[in-house]
Amino acid sequence: MVTLIDGVTAYLPPAAGEDVRTALLALREQAVKASTAKKRHLLERELESYLQSTAQLRDAAKRSLEPKVEAAIQALARGEYALSVLKKNA
């Protein structure tokens, strides 16, 4: 969660208000302190809601996550290939 918040902060446009950056920092601090699964779950829901609240936050979140999603897709493709080779040689 902290990584997501850091990524969104990094991809925010310069025109993003200081209140947006302050809110993200507050959410980050809460994420670091969230000690139970229930607290983390509630914070995840709050973060998701906040990131969907404006176009600039949605765009920053999307730009932050795109490289990670692409890497995951490539890893899955490599895994599928490795499995097919193993099945063929078995």
Secondary structure, 3 states (H helix, E strand, C coil): CHHHHHHHHHHCCCCCCHHHHHHHHHHHHHHHHCCCHHHHHHHHHHHHHHHCCCHHHHHHHHHHHHHHHHHHHHHHHHHHHHHHHHHHHC
